[in-house]
Amino acid sequence: FVTSNNLTPEENIIFKEKITEVDSYVNSLLSGYEKKVLRYYVKGLNYVEIASILKKEPKSIDNALRRIKIKLQAKLN
């Protein structure tokens, strides 16, 4: 895993620009609900934990993650 601590100053600037680019891309591509689900999922929470926090059914979380995956794959291919 690459962190900004392992980079030269020039690489660090490029790294931060790429992170900003990816963040902007995700924000424009996903719905508000999908962004919330993704944020919790990336933090390591499972479907049941996310569902509890968002007061949704685990199947709703599963569906959101499937949509996220499809949207990201479509854009990256």
N, CA, C and O atoms as a Tripos MOL2 file, in Angstrom:
@<TRIPOS>MOLECULE
protein
  308   307    77     0     0
PROTEIN
NO_CHARGES

@<TRIPOS>ATOM
      1 N           0.8420   -1.1900    0.0000 N.3       1 PHE1
      2 CA          0.0000    0.0000    0.0000 C.3       1 PHE1
      3 C           0.8760    1.2380    0.0000 C.2       1 PHE1
      4 O           1.8180    1.3310    0.7880 O.2       1 PHE1
      5 N           0.5850    2.1720   -0.8570 N.am      2 VAL2
      6 CA          1.3650    3.3980   -0.9680 C.3       2 VAL2
      7 C           0.7510    4.4570   -0.0510 C.2       2 VAL2
      8 O          -0.4600    4.6730   -0.0510 O.2       2 VAL2
      9 N           1.6010    5.1010    0.7180 N.am      3 THR3
     10 CA          1.1600    6.2350    1.5230 C.3       3 THR3
     11 C           2.0050    7.4300    1.1500 C.2       3 THR3
     12 O           3.0820    7.2930    0.5700 O.2       3 THR3
     13 N           1.5100    8.5950    1.4870 N.am      4 SER4
     14 CA          2.2520    9.8010    1.1320 C.3       4 SER4
     15 C           3.5620    9.9080    1.9000 C.2       4 SER4
     16 O           4.4280   10.6890    1.5070 O.2       4 SER4
     17 N           3.7390    9.1500    2.9830 N.am      5 ASN5
     18 CA          4.9770    9.1780    3.7600 C.3       5 ASN5
     19 C           6.1470    8.5210    3.0290 C.2       5 ASN5
     20 O           7.3040    8.8180    3.3280 O.2       5 ASN5
     21 N           5.8600    7.6340    2.0770 N.am      6 ASN6
     22 CA          6.9060    6.8920    1.3710 C.3       6 ASN6
     23 C           7.3630    7.5820    0.0890 C.2       6 ASN6
     24 O           8.1780    7.0250   -0.6470 O.2       6 ASN6
     25 N           6.8560    8.7780   -0.1930 N.am      7 LEU7
     26 CA          7.0730    9.4040   -1.4880 C.3       7 LEU7
     27 C           7.9800   10.6300   -1.4110 C.2       7 LEU7
     28 O           8.1320   11.2620   -0.3650 O.2       7 LEU7
     29 N           8.5730   10.9350   -2.5610 N.am      8 THR8
     30 CA          9.3260   12.1880   -2.6650 C.3       8 THR8
     31 C           8.3160   13.3370   -2.6730 C.2       8 THR8
     32 O           7.1260   13.0960   -2.8760 O.2       8 THR8
     33 N           8.7540   14.5600   -2.4600 N.am      9 PRO9
     34 CA          7.8120   15.6940   -2.5040 C.3       9 PRO9
     35 C           7.0300   15.7730   -3.8230 C.2       9 PRO9
     36 O           5.8360   16.0750   -3.8180 O.2       9 PRO9
     37 N           7.6910   15.5070   -4.9360 N.am     10 GLU10
     38 CA          7.0190   15.5490   -6.2320 C.3      10 GLU10
     39 C           5.9740   14.4340   -6.3460 C.2      10 GLU10
     40 O           4.8560   14.6560   -6.8100 O.2      10 GLU10
     41 N           6.3630   13.2400   -5.9160 N.am     11 GLU11
     42 CA          5.4330   12.1070   -5.9510 C.3      11 GLU11
     43 C           4.2580   12.3510   -5.0090 C.2      11 GLU11
     44 O           3.1330   11.9430   -5.2960 O.2      11 GLU11
     45 N           4.5170   13.0060   -3.9000 N.am     12 ASN12
     46 CA          3.4660   13.3140   -2.9350 C.3      12 ASN12
     47 C           2.4140   14.2360   -3.5530 C.2      12 ASN12
     48 O           1.2190   14.0460   -3.3300 O.2      12 ASN12
     49 N           2.8460   15.2220   -4.3180 N.am     13 ILE13
     50 CA          1.9060   16.1270   -4.9920 C.3      13 ILE13
     51 C           1.0510   15.3520   -5.9890 C.2      13 ILE13
     52 O          -0.1660   15.5290   -6.0400 O.2      13 ILE13
     53 N           1.6890   14.4980   -6.7750 N.am     14 ILE14
     54 CA          0.9630   13.6890   -7.7570 C.3      14 ILE14
     55 C          -0.0060   12.7450   -7.0440 C.2      14 ILE14
     56 O          -1.1440   12.5750   -7.4830 O.2      14 ILE14
     57 N           0.4390   12.1360   -5.9550 N.am     15 PHE15
     58 CA         -0.4090   11.2280   -5.1760 C.3      15 PHE15
     59 C          -1.6580   11.9560   -4.6880 C.2      15 PHE15
     60 O          -2.7700   11.4430   -4.8190 O.2      15 PHE15
     61 N          -1.4790   13.1400   -4.1300 N.am     16 LYS16
     62 CA         -2.6180   13.9170   -3.6180 C.3      16 LYS16
     63 C          -3.5600   14.3250   -4.7430 C.2      16 LYS16
     64 O          -4.7780   14.3300   -4.5630 O.2      16 LYS16
     65 N          -3.0070   14.6640   -5.8950 N.am     17 GLU17
     66 CA         -3.8500   15.0090   -7.0450 C.3      17 GLU17
     67 C          -4.6790   13.8120   -7.4930 C.2      17 GLU17
     68 O          -5.8570   13.9550   -7.8180 O.2      17 GLU17
     69 N          -4.0650   12.6360   -7.5110 N.am     18 LYS18
     70 CA         -4.7850   11.4190   -7.9010 C.3      18 LYS18
     71 C          -5.9030   11.0900   -6.9070 C.2      18 LYS18
     72 O          -7.0010   10.7020   -7.3050 O.2      18 LYS18
     73 N          -5.6150   11.2480   -5.6160 N.am     19 ILE19
     74 CA         -6.6370   10.9970   -4.5940 C.3      19 ILE19
     75 C          -7.8080   11.9510   -4.7910 C.2      19 ILE19
     76 O          -8.9650   11.5380   -4.7100 O.2      19 ILE19
     77 N          -7.5210   13.2080   -5.0460 N.am     20 THR20
     78 CA         -8.5710   14.2010   -5.2860 C.3      20 THR20
     79 C          -9.3740   13.8360   -6.5290 C.2      20 THR20
     80 O         -10.5970   13.9700   -6.5450 O.2      20 THR20
     81 N          -8.6850   13.3750   -7.5670 N.am     21 GLU21
     82 CA         -9.3430   12.9760   -8.8110 C.3      21 GLU21
     83 C         -10.2750   11.7880   -8.5750 C.2      21 GLU21
     84 O         -11.4110   11.7900   -9.0490 O.2      21 GLU21
     85 N          -9.8080   10.7870   -7.8550 N.am     22 VAL22
     86 CA        -10.6300    9.6050   -7.5580 C.3      22 VAL22
     87 C         -11.8260    9.9980   -6.6930 C.2      22 VAL22
     88 O         -12.9430    9.5410   -6.9360 O.2      22 VAL22
     89 N         -11.5990   10.8410   -5.6880 N.am     23 ASP23
     90 CA        -12.6800   11.2920   -4.8080 C.3      23 ASP23
     91 C         -13.7460   12.0320   -5.6140 C.2      23 ASP23
     92 O         -14.9390   11.8000   -5.4230 O.2      23 ASP23
     93 N         -13.3310   12.9010   -6.4930 N.am     24 SER24
     94 CA        -14.2600   13.6560   -7.3370 C.3      24 SER24
     95 C         -15.0400   12.7120   -8.2500 C.2      24 SER24
     96 O         -16.2480   12.8610   -8.4320 O.2      24 SER24
     97 N         -14.3420   11.7560   -8.8100 N.am     25 TYR25
     98 CA        -14.9720   10.7770   -9.6900 C.3      25 TYR25
     99 C         -16.0380    9.9790   -8.9500 C.2      25 TYR25
    100 O         -17.1540    9.8180   -9.4460 O.2      25 TYR25
    101 N         -15.6970    9.4820   -7.7690 N.am     26 VAL26
    102 CA        -16.6460    8.6940   -6.9680 C.3      26 VAL26
    103 C         -17.8420    9.5570   -6.5740 C.2      26 VAL26
    104 O         -18.9830    9.0950   -6.6270 O.2      26 VAL26
    105 N         -17.5920   10.7970   -6.1810 N.am     27 ASN27
    106 CA        -18.6820   11.6910   -5.7870 C.3      27 ASN27
    107 C         -19.6440   11.9620   -6.9310 C.2      27 ASN27
    108 O         -20.8480   12.0930   -6.7080 O.2      27 ASN27
    109 N         -19.1350   12.0470   -8.1450 N.am     28 SER28
    110 CA        -20.0090   12.3200   -9.2810 C.3      28 SER28
    111 C         -20.7390   11.0700   -9.7680 C.2      28 SER28
    112 O         -21.7990   11.1710  -10.3850 O.2      28 SER28
    113 N         -20.1880    9.9190   -9.4980 N.am     29 LEU29
    114 CA        -20.7260    8.6660  -10.0260 C.3      29 LEU29
    115 C         -21.7740    8.0270   -9.1190 C.2      29 LEU29
    116 O         -22.7480    7.4520   -9.6040 O.2      29 LEU29
    117 N         -21.5800    8.1250   -7.8050 N.am     30 LEU30
    118 CA        -22.4310    7.4070   -6.8590 C.3      30 LEU30
    119 C         -23.5040    8.3060   -6.2640 C.2      30 LEU30
    120 O         -23.3380    9.5200   -6.1490 O.2      30 LEU30
    121 N         -24.6090    7.6700   -5.8910 N.am     31 SER31
    122 CA        -25.6730    8.3960   -5.1790 C.3      31 SER31
    123 C         -25.2160    8.6660   -3.7470 C.2      31 SER31
    124 O         -24.2230    8.1000   -3.2880 O.2      31 SER31
    125 N         -25.9290    9.5140   -3.0590 N.am     32 GLY32
    126 CA        -25.6030    9.8100   -1.6620 C.3      32 GLY32
    127 C         -25.6210    8.5630   -0.7980 C.2      32 GLY32
    128 O         -24.7380    8.3670    0.0370 O.2      32 GLY32
    129 N         -26.6220    7.7200   -0.9960 N.am     33 TYR33
    130 CA        -26.7350    6.4780   -0.2350 C.3      33 TYR33
    131 C         -25.5620    5.5550   -0.5290 C.2      33 TYR33
    132 O         -24.9840    4.9740    0.3890 O.2      33 TYR33
    133 N         -25.2060    5.4180   -1.8000 N.am     34 GLU34
    134 CA        -24.0890    4.5590   -2.1820 C.3      34 GLU34
    135 C         -22.7800    5.0640   -1.5890 C.2      34 GLU34
    136 O         -21.9420    4.2650   -1.1730 O.2      34 GLU34
    137 N         -22.5970    6.3740   -1.5440 N.am     35 LYS35
    138 CA        -21.3850    6.9440   -0.9430 C.3      35 LYS35
    139 C         -21.3070    6.6190    0.5430 C.2      35 LYS35
    140 O         -20.2340    6.3030    1.0570 O.2      35 LYS35
    141 N         -22.4470    6.6960    1.2370 N.am     36 LYS36
    142 CA        -22.4600    6.3620    2.6710 C.3      36 LYS36
    143 C         -22.0940    4.8960    2.8680 C.2      36 LYS36
    144 O         -21.2670    4.5660    3.7170 O.2      36 LYS36
    145 N         -22.7090    4.0220    2.0840 N.am     37 VAL37
    146 CA        -22.4320    2.5860    2.1850 C.3      37 VAL37
    147 C         -20.9560    2.3140    1.9090 C.2      37 VAL37
    148 O         -20.3090    1.5720    2.6490 O.2      37 VAL37
    149 N         -20.4300    2.9070    0.8570 N.am     38 LEU38
    150 CA        -19.0230    2.6920    0.4960 C.3      38 LEU38
    151 C         -18.0970    3.1920    1.5980 C.2      38 LEU38
    152 O         -17.1090    2.5340    1.9230 O.2      38 LEU38
    153 N         -18.4080    4.3460    2.1710 N.am     39 ARG39
    154 CA        -17.5730    4.9120    3.2360 C.3      39 ARG39
    155 C         -17.4630    3.9320    4.4130 C.2      39 ARG39
    156 O         -16.3690    3.6970    4.9260 O.2      39 ARG39
    157 N         -18.5860    3.3700    4.8330 N.am     40 TYR40
    158 CA        -18.5610    2.4140    5.9460 C.3      40 TYR40
    159 C         -17.8860    1.1080    5.5510 C.2      40 TYR40
    160 O         -17.1630    0.5080    6.3470 O.2      40 TYR40
    161 N         -18.1240    0.6720    4.3230 N.am     41 TYR41
    162 CA        -17.5310   -0.5800    3.8620 C.3      41 TYR41
    163 C         -16.0080   -0.4690    3.8110 C.2      41 TYR41
    164 O         -15.3010   -1.3920    4.2170 O.2      41 TYR41
    165 N         -15.5140    0.6410    3.3190 N.am     42 VAL42
    166 CA        -14.0640    0.8550    3.2400 C.3      42 VAL42
    167 C         -13.4440    0.9070    4.6370 C.2      42 VAL42
    168 O         -12.2820    0.5420    4.8200 O.2      42 VAL42
    169 N         -14.2150    1.3570    5.6110 N.am     43 LYS43
    170 CA        -13.7260    1.3930    6.9950 C.3      43 LYS43
    171 C         -13.6710   -0.0010    7.6140 C.2      43 LYS43
    172 O         -13.1350   -0.1740    8.7090 O.2      43 LYS43
    173 N         -14.2230   -0.9980    6.9170 N.am     44 GLY44
    174 CA        -14.1270   -2.3720    7.3910 C.3      44 GLY44
    175 C         -15.3900   -2.9230    8.0210 C.2      44 GLY44
    176 O         -15.3750   -4.0300    8.5590 O.2      44 GLY44
    177 N         -16.4890   -2.1720    7.9680 N.am     45 LEU45
    178 CA        -17.7330   -2.6640    8.5380 C.3      45 LEU45
    179 C         -18.3640   -3.6920    7.6040 C.2      45 LEU45
    180 O         -18.2160   -3.6170    6.3840 O.2      45 LEU45
    181 N         -19.0690   -4.6510    8.1980 N.am     46 ASN46
    182 CA        -19.7430   -5.6490    7.3810 C.3      46 ASN46
    183 C         -21.1680   -5.1860    7.0550 C.2      46 ASN46
    184 O         -21.6130   -4.1400    7.5270 O.2      46 ASN46
    185 N         -21.8750   -5.9800    6.2410 N.am     47 TYR47
    186 CA        -23.2160   -5.6080    5.7780 C.3      47 TYR47
    187 C         -24.1690   -5.3470    6.9370 C.2      47 TYR47
    188 O         -24.9160   -4.3690    6.9250 O.2      47 TYR47
    189 N         -24.1430   -6.2200    7.9330 N.am     48 VAL48
    190 CA        -25.0600   -6.0990    9.0640 C.3      48 VAL48
    191 C         -24.7660   -4.8370    9.8730 C.2      48 VAL48
    192 O         -25.6880   -4.1460   10.3050 O.2      48 VAL48
    193 N         -23.5020   -4.5400   10.0760 N.am     49 GLU49
    194 CA        -23.1230   -3.3340   10.8220 C.3      49 GLU49
    195 C         -23.5420   -2.0690   10.0690 C.2      49 GLU49
    196 O         -24.0660   -1.1280   10.6650 O.2      49 GLU49
    197 N         -23.3100   -2.0560    8.7690 N.am     50 ILE50
    198 CA        -23.6970   -0.9030    7.9590 C.3      50 ILE50
    199 C         -25.2130   -0.7460    7.9770 C.2      50 ILE50
    200 O         -25.7290    0.3600    8.1330 O.2      50 ILE50
    201 N         -25.9120   -1.8500    7.8170 N.am     51 ALA51
    202 CA        -27.3760   -1.8140    7.8240 C.3      51 ALA51
    203 C         -27.9030   -1.2550    9.1420 C.2      51 ALA51
    204 O         -28.8530   -0.4720    9.1530 O.2      51 ALA51
    205 N         -27.2990   -1.6500   10.2290 N.am     52 SER52
    206 CA        -27.7180   -1.1570   11.5410 C.3      52 SER52
    207 C         -27.5130    0.3510   11.6620 C.2      52 SER52
    208 O         -28.3910    1.0640   12.1480 O.2      52 SER52
    209 N         -26.3620    0.8310   11.2220 N.am     53 ILE53
    210 CA        -26.0640    2.2630   11.2980 C.3      53 ILE53
    211 C         -27.0180    3.0700   10.4250 C.2      53 ILE53
    212 O         -27.5180    4.1150   10.8420 O.2      53 ILE53
    213 N         -27.2670    2.5840    9.2160 N.am     54 LEU54
    214 CA        -28.1070    3.3210    8.2650 C.3      54 LEU54
    215 C         -29.5910    2.9900    8.4010 C.2      54 LEU54
    216 O         -30.4290    3.5300    7.6780 O.2      54 LEU54
    217 N         -29.9010    2.1010    9.3340 N.am     55 LYS55
    218 CA        -31.2870    1.6850    9.5750 C.3      55 LYS55
    219 C         -31.9440    1.1430    8.2920 C.2      55 LYS55
    220 O         -33.0450    1.5310    7.9020 O.2      55 LYS55
    221 N         -31.2100    0.2370    7.6760 N.am     56 LYS56
    222 CA        -31.6620   -0.4310    6.4530 C.3      56 LYS56
    223 C         -31.5120   -1.9310    6.6290 C.2      56 LYS56
    224 O         -30.9000   -2.3930    7.5920 O.2      56 LYS56
    225 N         -32.0660   -2.6800    5.7050 N.am     57 GLU57
    226 CA        -31.9040   -4.1250    5.7030 C.3      57 GLU57
    227 C         -30.5370   -4.4720    5.0960 C.2      57 GLU57
    228 O         -30.0500   -3.7620    4.2160 O.2      57 GLU57
    229 N         -29.9170   -5.5670    5.5680 N.am     58 PRO58
    230 CA        -28.6380   -5.9760    4.9740 C.3      58 PRO58
    231 C         -28.7170   -6.1710    3.4590 C.2      58 PRO58
    232 O         -27.7410   -5.9190    2.7530 O.2      58 PRO58
    233 N         -29.8660   -6.6170    2.9570 N.am     59 LYS59
    234 CA        -30.0270   -6.8110    1.5080 C.3      59 LYS59
    235 C         -29.8970   -5.4780    0.7740 C.2      59 LYS59
    236 O         -29.3760   -5.4400   -0.3400 O.2      59 LYS59
    237 N         -30.3580   -4.3910    1.3780 N.am     60 SER60
    238 CA        -30.2220   -3.0600    0.7850 C.3      60 SER60
    239 C         -28.7410   -2.6730    0.6660 C.2      60 SER60
    240 O         -28.3270   -2.0520   -0.3130 O.2      60 SER60
    241 N         -27.9620   -3.0470    1.6670 N.am     61 ILE61
    242 CA        -26.5200   -2.7730    1.6480 C.3      61 ILE61
    243 C         -25.8630   -3.6060    0.5480 C.2      61 ILE61
    244 O         -25.0270   -3.1080   -0.2060 O.2      61 ILE61
    245 N         -26.2500   -4.8730    0.4670 N.am     62 ASP62
    246 CA        -25.7360   -5.7560   -0.5730 C.3      62 ASP62
    247 C         -26.0400   -5.1880   -1.9590 C.2      62 ASP62
    248 O         -25.1680   -5.1580   -2.8280 O.2      62 ASP62
    249 N         -27.2720   -4.7410   -2.1590 N.am     63 ASN63
    250 CA        -27.6630   -4.1650   -3.4450 C.3      63 ASN63
    251 C         -26.8520   -2.9100   -3.7610 C.2      63 ASN63
    252 O         -26.4100   -2.7260   -4.8950 O.2      63 ASN63
    253 N         -26.6590   -2.0580   -2.7720 N.am     64 ALA64
    254 CA        -25.8910   -0.8290   -2.9770 C.3      64 ALA64
    255 C         -24.4500   -1.1640   -3.3610 C.2      64 ALA64
    256 O         -23.8940   -0.5480   -4.2710 O.2      64 ALA64
    257 N         -23.8480   -2.1250   -2.6830 N.am     65 LEU65
    258 CA        -22.4650   -2.5000   -3.0010 C.3      65 LEU65
    259 C         -22.3610   -3.1170   -4.3920 C.2      65 LEU65
    260 O         -21.3590   -2.9260   -5.0800 O.2      65 LEU65
    261 N         -23.3790   -3.8500   -4.8060 N.am     66 ARG66
    262 CA        -23.3880   -4.4010   -6.1740 C.3      66 ARG66
    263 C         -23.4640   -3.2720   -7.2050 C.2      66 ARG66
    264 O         -22.7610   -3.2990   -8.2150 O.2      66 ARG66
    265 N         -24.3270   -2.2730   -6.9420 N.am     67 ARG67
    266 CA        -24.4240   -1.1230   -7.8560 C.3      67 ARG67
    267 C         -23.1010   -0.3660   -7.9220 C.2      67 ARG67
    268 O         -22.6590    0.0360   -8.9990 O.2      67 ARG67
    269 N         -22.4750   -0.1770   -6.7680 N.am     68 ILE68
    270 CA        -21.1880    0.5290   -6.7130 C.3      68 ILE68
    271 C         -20.1640   -0.2090   -7.5670 C.2      68 ILE68
    272 O         -19.4640    0.4010   -8.3740 O.2      68 ILE68
    273 N         -20.0820   -1.5130   -7.3860 N.am     69 LYS69
    274 CA        -19.1190   -2.3170   -8.1330 C.3      69 LYS69
    275 C         -19.3740   -2.2100   -9.6350 C.2      69 LYS69
    276 O         -18.4340   -2.0530  -10.4140 O.2      69 LYS69
    277 N         -20.6260   -2.2940  -10.0380 N.am     70 ILE70
    278 CA        -20.9740   -2.2080  -11.4660 C.3      70 ILE70
    279 C         -20.5960   -0.8380  -12.0280 C.2      70 ILE70
    280 O         -20.0180   -0.7440  -13.1110 O.2      70 ILE70
    281 N         -20.9230    0.2200  -11.2910 N.am     71 LYS71
    282 CA        -20.6130    1.5710  -11.7550 C.3      71 LYS71
    283 C         -19.1070    1.7870  -11.8750 C.2      71 LYS71
    284 O         -18.6380    2.3550  -12.8610 O.2      71 LYS71
    285 N         -18.3580    1.3420  -10.8870 N.am     72 LEU72
    286 CA        -16.9110    1.5320  -10.9320 C.3      72 LEU72
    287 C         -16.2660    0.6960  -12.0230 C.2      72 LEU72
    288 O         -15.3670    1.1680  -12.7190 O.2      72 LEU72
    289 N         -16.7190   -0.5410  -12.1770 N.am     73 GLN73
    290 CA        -16.1640   -1.3900  -13.2410 C.3      73 GLN73
    291 C         -16.4680   -0.8220  -14.6060 C.2      73 GLN73
    292 O         -15.6040   -0.8290  -15.4830 O.2      73 GLN73
    293 N         -17.6870   -0.3250  -14.8110 N.am     74 ALA74
    294 CA        -18.0670    0.2210  -16.1080 C.3      74 ALA74
    295 C         -17.2070    1.4290  -16.4590 C.2      74 ALA74
    296 O         -16.8010    1.5960  -17.6090 O.2      74 ALA74
    297 N         -16.9370    2.2550  -15.4810 N.am     75 LYS75
    298 CA        -16.1520    3.4610  -15.7310 C.3      75 LYS75
    299 C         -14.6690    3.1360  -15.9450 C.2      75 LYS75
    300 O         -13.9940    3.8090  -16.7240 O.2      75 LYS75
    301 N         -14.1620    2.1080  -15.2560 N.am     76 LEU76
    302 CA        -12.7490    1.7630  -15.3710 C.3      76 LEU76
    303 C         -12.4350    0.9550  -16.6280 C.2      76 LEU76
    304 O         -11.2850    0.9100  -17.0640 O.2      76 LEU76
    305 N         -13.4380    0.3260  -17.2050 N.am     77 ASN77
    306 CA        -13.1970   -0.4950  -18.4140 C.3      77 ASN77
    307 C         -13.3210    0.2980  -19.6560 C.2      77 ASN77
    308 O         -13.1500   -0.2390  -20.7510 O.2      77 ASN77
@<TRIPOS>BOND
     1     1     2 1
     2     2     3 1
     3     3     4 2
     4     3     5 am
     5     5     6 1
     6     6     7 1
     7     7     8 2
     8     7     9 am
     9     9    10 1
    10    10    11 1
    11    11    12 2
    12    11    13 am
    13    13    14 1
    14    14    15 1
    15    15    16 2
    16    15    17 am
    17    17    18 1
    18    18    19 1
    19    19    20 2
    20    19    21 am
    21    21    22 1
    22    22    23 1
    23    23    24 2
    24    23    25 am
    25    25    26 1
    26    26    27 1
    27    27    28 2
    28    27    29 am
    29    29    30 1
    30    30    31 1
    31    31    32 2
    32    31    33 am
    33    33    34 1
    34    34    35 1
    35    35    36 2
    36    35    37 am
    37    37    38 1
    38    38    39 1
    39    39    40 2
    40    39    41 am
    41    41    42 1
    42    42    43 1
    43    43    44 2
    44    43    45 am
    45    45    46 1
    46    46    47 1
    47    47    48 2
    48    47    49 am
    49    49    50 1
    50    50    51 1
    51    51    52 2
    52    51    53 am
    53    53    54 1
    54    54    55 1
    55    55    56 2
    56    55    57 am
    57    57    58 1
    58    58    59 1
    59    59    60 2
    60    59    61 am
    61    61    62 1
    62    62    63 1
    63    63    64 2
    64    63    65 am
    65    65    66 1
    66    66    67 1
    67    67    68 2
    68    67    69 am
    69    69    70 1
    70    70    71 1
    71    71    72 2
    72    71    73 am
    73    73    74 1
    74    74    75 1
    75    75    76 2
    76    75    77 am
    77    77    78 1
    78    78    79 1
    79    79    80 2
    80    79    81 am
    81    81    82 1
    82    82    83 1
    83    83    84 2
    84    83    85 am
    85    85    86 1
    86    86    87 1
    87    87    88 2
    88    87    89 am
    89    89    90 1
    90    90    91 1
    91    91    92 2
    92    91    93 am
    93    93    94 1
    94    94    95 1
    95    95    96 2
    96    95    97 am
    97    97    98 1
    98    98    99 1
    99    99   100 2
   100    99   101 am
   101   101   102 1
   102   102   103 1
   103   103   104 2
   104   103   105 am
   105   105   106 1
   106   106   107 1
   107   107   108 2
   108   107   109 am
   109   109   110 1
   110   110   111 1
   111   111   112 2
   112   111   113 am
   113   113   114 1
   114   114   115 1
   115   115   116 2
   116   115   117 am
   117   117   118 1
   118   118   119 1
   119   119   120 2
   120   119   121 am
   121   121   122 1
   122   122   123 1
   123   123   124 2
   124   123   125 am
   125   125   126 1
   126   126   127 1
   127   127   128 2
   128   127   129 am
   129   129   130 1
   130   130   131 1
   131   131   132 2
   132   131   133 am
   133   133   134 1
   134   134   135 1
   135   135   136 2
   136   135   137 am
   137   137   138 1
   138   138   139 1
   139   139   140 2
   140   139   141 am
   141   141   142 1
   142   142   143 1
   143   143   144 2
   144   143   145 am
   145   145   146 1
   146   146   147 1
   147   147   148 2
   148   147   149 am
   149   149   150 1
   150   150   151 1
   151   151   152 2
   152   151   153 am
   153   153   154 1
   154   154   155 1
   155   155   156 2
   156   155   157 am
   157   157   158 1
   158   158   159 1
   159   159   160 2
   160   159   161 am
   161   161   162 1
   162   162   163 1
   163   163   164 2
   164   163   165 am
   165   165   166 1
   166   166   167 1
   167   167   168 2
   168   167   169 am
   169   169   170 1
   170   170   171 1
   171   171   172 2
   172   171   173 am
   173   173   174 1
   174   174   175 1
   175   175   176 2
   176   175   177 am
   177   177   178 1
   178   178   179 1
   179   179   180 2
   180   179   181 am
   181   181   182 1
   182   182   183 1
   183   183   184 2
   184   183   185 am
   185   185   186 1
   186   186   187 1
   187   187   188 2
   188   187   189 am
   189   189   190 1
   190   190   191 1
   191   191   192 2
   192   191   193 am
   193   193   194 1
   194   194   195 1
   195   195   196 2
   196   195   197 am
   197   197   198 1
   198   198   199 1
   199   199   200 2
   200   199   201 am
   201   201   202 1
   202   202   203 1
   203   203   204 2
   204   203   205 am
   205   205   206 1
   206   206   207 1
   207   207   208 2
   208   207   209 am
   209   209   210 1
   210   210   211 1
   211   211   212 2
   212   211   213 am
   213   213   214 1
   214   214   215 1
   215   215   216 2
   216   215   217 am
   217   217   218 1
   218   218   219 1
   219   219   220 2
   220   219   221 am
   221   221   222 1
   222   222   223 1
   223   223   224 2
   224   223   225 am
   225   225   226 1
   226   226   227 1
   227   227   228 2
   228   227   229 am
   229   229   230 1
   230   230   231 1
   231   231   232 2
   232   231   233 am
   233   233   234 1
   234   234   235 1
   235   235   236 2
   236   235   237 am
   237   237   238 1
   238   238   239 1
   239   239   240 2
   240   239   241 am
   241   241   242 1
   242   242   243 1
   243   243   244 2
   244   243   245 am
   245   245   246 1
   246   246   247 1
   247   247   248 2
   248   247   249 am
   249   249   250 1
   250   250   251 1
   251   251   252 2
   252   251   253 am
   253   253   254 1
   254   254   255 1
   255   255   256 2
   256   255   257 am
   257   257   258 1
   258   258   259 1
   259   259   260 2
   260   259   261 am
   261   261   262 1
   262   262   263 1
   263   263   264 2
   264   263   265 am
   265   265   266 1
   266   266   267 1
   267   267   268 2
   268   267   269 am
   269   269   270 1
   270   270   271 1
   271   271   272 2
   272   271   273 am
   273   273   274 1
   274   274   275 1
   275   275   276 2
   276   275   277 am
   277   277   278 1
   278   278   279 1
   279   279   280 2
   280   279   281 am
   281   281   282 1
   282   282   283 1
   283   283   284 2
   284   283   285 am
   285   285   286 1
   286   286   287 1
   287   287   288 2
   288   287   289 am
   289   289   290 1
   290   290   291 1
   291   291   292 2
   292   291   293 am
   293   293   294 1
   294   294   295 1
   295   295   296 2
   296   295   297 am
   297   297   298 1
   298   298   299 1
   299   299   300 2
   300   299   301 am
   301   301   302 1
   302   302   303 1
   303   303   304 2
   304   303   305 am
   305   305   306 1
   306   306   307 1
   307   307   308 2
@<TRIPOS>SUBSTRUCTURE
     1 PHE1         2 RESIDUE 1 A PHE
     2 VAL2         6 RESIDUE 1 A VAL
     3 THR3        10 RESIDUE 1 A THR
     4 SER4        14 RESIDUE 1 A SER
     5 ASN5        18 RESIDUE 1 A ASN
     6 ASN6        22 RESIDUE 1 A ASN
     7 LEU7        26 RESIDUE 1 A LEU
     8 THR8        30 RESIDUE 1 A THR
     9 PRO9        34 RESIDUE 1 A PRO
    10 GLU10       38 RESIDUE 1 A GLU
    11 GLU11       42 RESIDUE 1 A GLU
    12 ASN12       46 RESIDUE 1 A ASN
    13 ILE13       50 RESIDUE 1 A ILE
    14 ILE14       54 RESIDUE 1 A ILE
    15 PHE15       58 RESIDUE 1 A PHE
    16 LYS16       62 RESIDUE 1 A LYS
    17 GLU17       66 RESIDUE 1 A GLU
    18 LYS18       70 RESIDUE 1 A LYS
    19 ILE19       74 RESIDUE 1 A ILE
    20 THR20       78 RESIDUE 1 A THR
    21 GLU21       82 RESIDUE 1 A GLU
    22 VAL22       86 RESIDUE 1 A VAL
    23 ASP23       90 RESIDUE 1 A ASP
    24 SER24       94 RESIDUE 1 A SER
    25 TYR25       98 RESIDUE 1 A TYR
    26 VAL26      102 RESIDUE 1 A VAL
    27 ASN27      106 RESIDUE 1 A ASN
    28 SER28      110 RESIDUE 1 A SER
    29 LEU29      114 RESIDUE 1 A LEU
    30 LEU30      118 RESIDUE 1 A LEU
    31 SER31      122 RESIDUE 1 A SER
    32 GLY32      126 RESIDUE 1 A GLY
    33 TYR33      130 RESIDUE 1 A TYR
    34 GLU34      134 RESIDUE 1 A GLU
    35 LYS35      138 RESIDUE 1 A LYS
    36 LYS36      142 RESIDUE 1 A LYS
    37 VAL37      146 RESIDUE 1 A VAL
    38 LEU38      150 RESIDUE 1 A LEU
    39 ARG39      154 RESIDUE 1 A ARG
    40 TYR40      158 RESIDUE 1 A TYR
    41 TYR41      162 RESIDUE 1 A TYR
    42 VAL42      166 RESIDUE 1 A VAL
    43 LYS43      170 RESIDUE 1 A LYS
    44 GLY44      174 RESIDUE 1 A GLY
    45 LEU45      178 RESIDUE 1 A LEU
    46 ASN46      182 RESIDUE 1 A ASN
    47 TYR47      186 RESIDUE 1 A TYR
    48 VAL48      190 RESIDUE 1 A VAL
    49 GLU49      194 RESIDUE 1 A GLU
    50 ILE50      198 RESIDUE 1 A ILE
    51 ALA51      202 RESIDUE 1 A ALA
    52 SER52      206 RESIDUE 1 A SER
    53 ILE53      210 RESIDUE 1 A ILE
    54 LEU54      214 RESIDUE 1 A LEU
    55 LYS55      218 RESIDUE 1 A LYS
    56 LYS56      222 RESIDUE 1 A LYS
    57 GLU57      226 RESIDUE 1 A GLU
    58 PRO58      230 RESIDUE 1 A PRO
    59 LYS59      234 RESIDUE 1 A LYS
    60 SER60      238 RESIDUE 1 A SER
    61 ILE61      242 RESIDUE 1 A ILE
    62 ASP62      246 RESIDUE 1 A ASP
    63 ASN63      250 RESIDUE 1 A ASN
    64 ALA64      254 RESIDUE 1 A ALA
    65 LEU65      258 RESIDUE 1 A LEU
    66 ARG66      262 RESIDUE 1 A ARG
    67 ARG67      266 RESIDUE 1 A ARG
    68 ILE68      270 RESIDUE 1 A ILE
    69 LYS69      274 RESIDUE 1 A LYS
    70 ILE70      278 RESIDUE 1 A ILE
    71 LYS71      282 RESIDUE 1 A LYS
    72 LEU72      286 RESIDUE 1 A LEU
    73 GLN73      290 RESIDUE 1 A GLN
    74 ALA74      294 RESIDUE 1 A ALA
    75 LYS75      298 RESIDUE 1 A LYS
    76 LEU76      302 RESIDUE 1 A LEU
    77 ASN77      306 RESIDUE 1 A ASN
